[in-house]
Amino acid sequence: MTIVRRLVAVFAILVTLFALVGVARLIAPATGGVAGQPPGVDRQLSYLRAELDAGAGEDAQAMFPEGWFFAHALYGLTRVETGLRQPAEGRDEALREARWALARLESPAGTAPFSPDLTPAYGVFHAGWTNWLRGGVLALQPASGRDPAEVRRFTEASAALATAFDASATPYLAAYPGQAWPVDSTVAVASLRLHDTLLPPRFDRTTRRWLDGVRQRLDPRTGLLPHRVDPGTGAPAEVARGTSQSVIQRFLPEIDPTFAREQYLRFRTGFVVSPLGLGPAVREYPRGLDGPGDVDSGPLPLGVSFSATVVTLGAAQVQGDRVLAGALANYGELVGFPLDTPHTRRYAFGLLPIGDAFLAWSKTARPWVSAPADPPPATVDPWWRTPLVVLLVLVAVLAWVPWLLLRRRSRRR
């Protein structure tokens, strides 16, 4: 009986420690805000680079069509984000790694899933995200010391995007033959704004024309940019969805902060929920509408998309919504099961490195073009942690019940 009681005590101690760590993760700051370095992101990047070298991009590609691309793009963009928080003389590693990621996107492996016959070549998804990273590479360099070849390539690629938008009857260019998603064009237009911030401005007229077209083609149900559109007219073909909105809300402030704030408030009202009262999360479909999940959203328990929730953390930071960003980050620290070593950090036991890539990119989010936004009115209940803390404490207490019963039985003897 003594041995059994000791084993039960060990189990109870482990459960109690788990609960205490969970409470700490709910309370400790998990983002760095606009200026600070988020805790653990450098170790996440070390883990991600090792995983990419070991084939994580290929594993992600087996899960969805842009998996390889996103795994490398988000790694490079997060390197830019962390580098921009450092003094100019301390950015060598960030610049080297961002250039490595950019070269991977421009390699045959990076362009393989996309059609070279589209305008722009390989479609607006590949062109927009790649161009955003090109701008990030330049942003890491002092204006007087930028690589002329990289400046030229960024300028040429931006001009090609602008030409494609100017010639299009719709604000939404194709990402694949016969298929167009507004989120992809949003990233591409943000890269034009980034060009006009880093280099002599050229594309303001293109951007304003794009915004006019967008305002004329909003999703009638939500008032937001639709998830998918008719590629010929840009007319909404699918209601706004969380996976695309979370990215749109991150990039739209770089294009037009006023319009972006209007869109963000609509998005937050329609998509941010607290299922079972246990913390903020993001629905894939707007409130009152349910639908199937797909490779982008993943499973939708209670209508919630984990991928949209992770990316919304970054959108909230760019929008200055520190309350929602902090809540999403702390909730992620609890349910994401981060595992630390002296040099690495991984979430979900390292089962999905692409998820780590999205999380690291989101935790480091801040505006590159626009000024930091004023915080919107907070909508997250300041006591949102309470049910989770109570649940963790209850788990810890219940873990000791068998030990107490055994002890009581032993004393009766």
C-alpha positions in Angstrom: 0.0 0.0 0.0 2.9 2.4 0.8 4.3 1.9 -2.7 0.9 2.5 -4.3 0.4 5.6 -2.2 3.8 6.9 -3.3 3.1 6.3 -6.9 -0.3 8.1 -6.6 1.5 11.0 -4.8 4.0 11.3 -7.6 1.2 11.4 -10.1 -0.6 14.1 -8.1 2.6 16.1 -7.9 3.1 15.9 -11.6 -0.5 17.0 -12.3 -0.2 19.8 -9.8 3.0 21.0 -11.5 1.2 20.8 -14.9 -1.6 22.9 -13.5 0.7 25.5 -12.0 2.7 25.8 -15.3 -0.7 26.2 -17.1 -1.7 29.1 -14.8 1.7 30.7 -15.3 1.3 30.4 -19.1 -2.1 32.1 -18.9 -0.7 35.0 -17.0 2.9 35.6 -18.2 3.3 38.0 -21.2 3.5 36.0 -24.4 4.0 38.7 -26.9 6.6 41.4 -27.3 4.3 44.1 -28.6 5.5 46.5 -31.3 9.1 46.9 -29.9 9.9 43.9 -27.8 11.0 40.5 -28.8 8.3 37.9 -28.0 9.5 35.3 -25.5 10.9 32.1 -27.1 10.7 33.2 -30.7 14.4 33.0 -31.3 14.4 29.4 -30.1 11.4 28.7 -32.3 13.3 30.0 -35.3 16.3 27.7 -34.4 13.9 24.8 -34.3 12.2 25.8 -37.6 15.5 26.2 -39.5 16.6 22.7 -38.4 13.2 21.3 -39.4 13.3 23.0 -42.8 16.7 21.5 -43.4 15.3 18.1 -42.5 12.3 18.3 -44.9 9.5 20.1 -43.0 8.7 22.0 -46.2 8.1 18.8 -48.1 5.9 17.5 -45.2 3.8 20.7 -45.2 3.4 20.4 -49.0 1.8 17.0 -48.5 -0.8 18.7 -46.3 -1.9 21.6 -48.6 -0.8 23.1 -51.9 1.1 26.1 -50.5 2.7 24.2 -47.6 6.3 24.2 -48.8 6.0 27.9 -49.8 4.5 29.0 -46.5 7.0 27.1 -44.4 9.9 29.0 -46.0 8.1 32.3 -46.5 6.9 32.6 -42.9 10.4 31.6 -41.6 12.0 34.3 -43.7 9.4 36.9 -42.7 9.8 36.2 -39.0 13.5 36.6 -39.4 12.8 40.0 -40.8 10.5 40.8 -37.9 13.1 39.9 -35.3 15.9 41.6 -37.2 14.0 44.9 -37.3 13.8 44.9 -33.6 17.6 44.8 -33.4 20.2 47.6 -33.9 21.3 47.9 -37.6 24.7 46.4 -36.8 23.1 43.3 -35.2 21.0 42.2 -38.1 23.5 40.0 -40.0 21.9 36.7 -39.0 18.4 37.9 -39.7 19.4 39.2 -43.2 21.3 36.1 -44.1 18.4 33.8 -43.1 15.8 36.0 -44.8 17.8 36.0 -48.0 18.1 32.2 -47.7 14.3 31.9 -47.4 13.8 34.3 -50.4 16.1 32.3 -52.6 14.1 29.2 -51.7 10.8 30.9 -52.8 12.4 31.9 -56.1 13.8 28.4 -56.7 12.2 25.8 -58.9 10.8 24.1 -55.8 9.2 27.4 -54.7 7.5 28.0 -58.1 6.6 24.4 -58.9 3.0 24.4 -57.6 2.2 27.6 -59.6 1.5 28.4 -63.3 4.1 30.5 -65.1 1.5 31.4 -67.7 -0.5 33.6 -65.2 -0.1 37.4 -65.0 2.0 38.1 -63.0 4.0 34.9 -63.6 3.2 32.1 -61.1 0.1 34.0 -60.0 -0.6 36.7 -57.5 -0.2 34.4 -54.4 3.4 33.6 -55.2 4.2 37.1 -56.5 2.7 39.0 -53.6 4.2 37.0 -50.7 7.6 36.8 -52.4 7.6 40.5 -53.1 6.6 41.3 -49.4 9.7 39.2 -48.3 11.9 41.0 -50.9 10.8 44.3 -49.3 11.6 42.9 -45.9 15.1 42.0 -46.9 15.6 45.6 -48.1 14.1 46.9 -44.9 16.8 45.1 -42.9 19.5 47.0 -44.7 20.5 50.7 -44.2 19.1 52.8 -47.0 22.6 53.9 -48.1 24.0 50.3 -48.1 21.3 48.3 -49.9 22.3 45.7 -52.4 21.7 47.3 -55.9 20.6 43.9 -57.4 18.1 43.4 -54.6 16.7 46.9 -55.1 16.4 46.4 -58.8 14.6 43.0 -58.4 12.2 44.5 -55.9 11.5 47.4 -58.2 10.9 45.2 -61.2 8.7 42.8 -59.4 6.6 45.6 -57.9 6.2 47.2 -61.4 5.1 43.9 -62.8 2.4 43.6 -60.0 1.3 47.1 -60.6 1.0 46.6 -64.3 -1.1 43.4 -63.8 -3.5 45.3 -61.4 -3.8 48.3 -63.7 -4.7 46.0 -66.6 -7.2 44.0 -64.7 -11.0 44.5 -64.7 -11.1 43.2 -61.2 -9.0 44.1 -58.1 -8.4 40.4 -57.5 -5.8 38.7 -59.7 -5.7 34.9 -60.2 -3.5 32.8 -57.9 -4.2 29.6 -59.9 -5.8 29.4 -63.4 -9.4 30.4 -63.1 -9.3 30.9 -59.4 -8.9 34.1 -57.3 -8.9 34.8 -53.6 -8.9 38.5 -52.3 -6.4 37.7 -49.6 -3.7 37.0 -52.1 -4.2 40.4 -53.9 -4.2 42.1 -50.5 -0.7 40.9 -49.7 0.5 41.9 -53.2 -0.9 45.4 -52.9 0.6 45.8 -49.4 4.0 45.0 -51.1 3.5 47.9 -53.4 2.9 50.2 -50.4 6.1 48.7 -48.9 7.9 49.6 -52.1 6.7 53.2 -51.9 7.9 53.4 -48.2 11.4 52.1 -48.9 12.0 53.6 -52.3 10.8 56.6 -54.4 7.0 56.2 -54.5 5.4 55.0 -57.8 2.3 53.0 -57.1 -0.1 55.2 -55.2 -2.5 55.4 -58.1 -2.6 51.7 -58.5 -3.3 51.2 -54.8 -6.1 53.7 -54.8 -7.8 52.1 -57.8 -7.5 48.8 -56.1 -9.2 50.1 -53.0 -12.0 51.6 -55.0 -12.6 48.2 -56.7 -12.5 46.4 -53.4 -15.1 48.7 -51.8 -17.5 47.9 -54.7 -17.2 44.1 -54.2 -17.6 43.5 -50.5 -19.3 40.3 -49.2 -23.0 41.4 -48.8 -23.5 39.2 -45.7 -20.6 40.6 -43.6 -19.4 43.8 -45.3 -15.9 42.2 -45.5 -13.7 41.2 -48.3 -15.1 37.8 -49.6 -13.2 34.6 -49.2 -13.3 33.7 -52.9 -14.4 35.7 -56.0 -15.3 35.2 -59.6 -12.0 35.6 -61.4 -13.4 37.5 -64.3 -15.5 40.1 -62.4 -14.2 40.0 -58.8 -17.8 39.5 -57.6 -18.1 37.7 -54.3 -18.4 33.9 -54.8 -18.0 32.8 -51.2 -18.8 34.4 -47.9 -15.9 35.9 -45.8 -14.1 33.3 -43.8 -11.7 33.3 -40.9 -8.7 31.8 -42.6 -8.5 34.5 -45.2 -9.8 37.3 -43.1 -7.1 36.8 -40.5 -4.4 37.4 -43.1 -6.4 40.2 -44.8 -6.7 42.0 -41.4 -3.0 41.8 -41.0 -2.1 43.3 -44.3 -4.9 45.8 -44.9 -3.6 48.4 -42.4 -0.5 48.7 -44.6 -2.7 49.8 -47.5 -5.3 52.0 -45.9 -5.4 52.2 -42.1 -8.8 53.9 -41.9 -10.5 51.3 -44.2 -8.6 48.6 -42.4 -9.9 49.6 -39.0 -13.5 49.5 -40.3 -12.9 46.1 -41.6 -11.2 44.8 -38.5 -14.0 45.9 -36.2 -16.5 44.1 -38.5 -14.3 41.0 -38.5 -13.8 41.0 -34.7 -17.6 41.3 -34.1 -18.4 38.5 -36.6 -15.7 36.0 -36.0 -14.0 36.3 -32.6 -15.8 34.2 -30.0 -15.3 32.5 -26.7 -16.5 28.9 -27.1 -17.7 27.4 -23.8 -16.5 30.6 -22.1 -12.9 29.2 -22.1 -11.0 31.9 -23.9 -11.0 33.8 -27.2 -10.9 32.0 -30.6 -11.8 32.7 -34.2 -14.6 31.1 -36.2 -14.0 30.0 -39.7 -17.5 31.2 -40.7 -19.3 34.3 -39.4 -21.6 34.0 -36.4 -24.8 32.3 -37.4 -23.3 30.4 -40.3 -21.6 27.0 -40.3 -19.8 25.2 -43.0 -17.3 22.5 -43.8 -13.6 22.8 -43.0 -10.9 22.4 -45.6 -7.1 22.1 -45.8 -6.7 25.7 -44.9 -9.0 25.8 -41.9 -8.4 22.3 -40.6 -11.1 20.7 -38.4 -13.7 23.1 -37.0 -14.6 22.1 -33.4 -17.5 24.4 -32.3 -16.9 26.3 -35.6 -13.4 27.4 -34.5 -10.4 27.3 -36.9 -7.1 26.9 -35.1 -5.2 28.3 -38.0 -7.4 31.4 -38.2 -7.0 31.9 -34.4 -3.2 31.8 -34.6 -3.0 34.3 -37.5 -5.5 36.6 -35.9 -3.0 37.1 -33.1 -0.8 38.8 -35.7 -3.7 40.8 -37.1 -4.6 42.1 -33.7 -1.1 43.2 -33.0 -0.9 45.1 -36.2 -4.2 46.7 -35.4 -3.0 47.8 -32.0 -5.5 45.5 -30.3 -3.1 44.5 -27.5 -5.8 43.0 -25.3 -7.0 40.5 -27.9 -3.5 39.7 -29.1 -2.4 39.1 -25.5 -5.4 36.9 -24.8 -4.9 34.8 -27.9 -1.2 34.4 -27.2 -1.7 33.3 -23.6 -4.4 30.9 -24.6 -2.1 29.5 -27.2 0.6 29.1 -24.6 -1.8 26.9 -22.5 -3.2 24.7 -25.3 -0.2 24.6 -27.5 2.0 22.6 -25.2 5.3 24.3 -25.9 8.4 22.2 -25.3 11.6 24.0 -24.5 15.3 23.0 -24.8 18.2 25.3 -24.2 18.2 26.2 -27.9 14.8 25.4 -29.3 11.0 25.7 -28.7 8.3 23.8 -30.4 4.5 23.7 -30.0 2.1 20.7 -30.2 5.0 18.4 -29.4 6.7 19.4 -32.7 4.1 17.5 -34.7 3.4 20.4 -37.1 6.3 22.7 -37.8 4.2 24.7 -40.2 2.0 25.6 -37.2 5.1 26.9 -35.4 5.9 29.0 -38.5 2.5 30.6 -38.4 2.7 31.2 -34.7 6.2 32.7 -34.7 5.2 35.0 -37.6 2.0 36.1 -35.7 3.7 36.7 -32.4 6.3 39.0 -34.0 3.7 41.0 -36.1 3.9 44.8 -36.3 3.3 47.3 -39.1 6.1 47.8 -41.7 4.4 50.6 -43.6 1.8 52.3 -41.5 2.3 53.9 -38.1 1.4 51.8 -35.0 -2.4 51.9 -34.7 -4.3 53.3 -31.7 -5.9 50.4 -29.8 -9.6 49.8 -30.6 -12.1 49.4 -27.8 -11.4 46.2 -26.0 -13.9 43.4 -26.3 -12.2 40.6 -24.4 -13.6 40.1 -20.9 -10.8 41.1 -18.4 -11.8 38.0 -16.4 -11.5 35.6 -19.4 -8.7 33.6 -17.6 -10.8 32.9 -14.6 -12.7 29.8 -15.8 -9.4 28.3 -17.1 -7.6 29.0 -13.8 -10.5 27.5 -11.9 -10.4 24.4 -14.1 -6.7 24.0 -13.7 -6.9 24.3 -9.9 -9.8 21.8 -9.9 -7.7 19.3 -11.9 -4.8 19.7 -9.4 -7.1 19.2 -6.4 -8.8 16.2 -7.9 -5.4 14.6 -8.6 -4.9 14.5 -4.8 -8.2 12.8 -4.0 -7.0 9.2 -4.6 -3.9 9.9 -2.4 -6.1 11.3 0.4 -8.4 8.3 0.2 -5.5 5.8 0.4 -4.0 7.7 3.3 -7.3 7.7 5.1 -7.7 4.0 4.5 -4.2 3.3 5.8 -4.8 5.2 9.0 -8.0 3.3 9.7 -6.0 0.1 9.6 
